């Protein structure tokens, strides 16, 4: 009895393991890219909040000191992170869509 087994089946199993590893690596790279794009969008939004805050005139009702300025900056940073964590303003998603094709072909 002679068994003829196609060699592509044997090679296919080894190739599938390598494909899973490269898919996992690619997935991690895409997740890292998405996080970087959201972080960039958060920084951009924070700068926008800072510029908007400068346009509001001081009323003199509250004291202007270092602690209140630090608190306002921290508040702006957290609001920017929260805004970018959802759909954001679209800058992060646009950056991700443009750059994801540059990561995917690297196999």
Secondary structure as UniProt FT lines:
FT   HELIX           7..54
FT   HELIX           66..85
FT   TURN            86..89
FT   HELIX           91..104
//
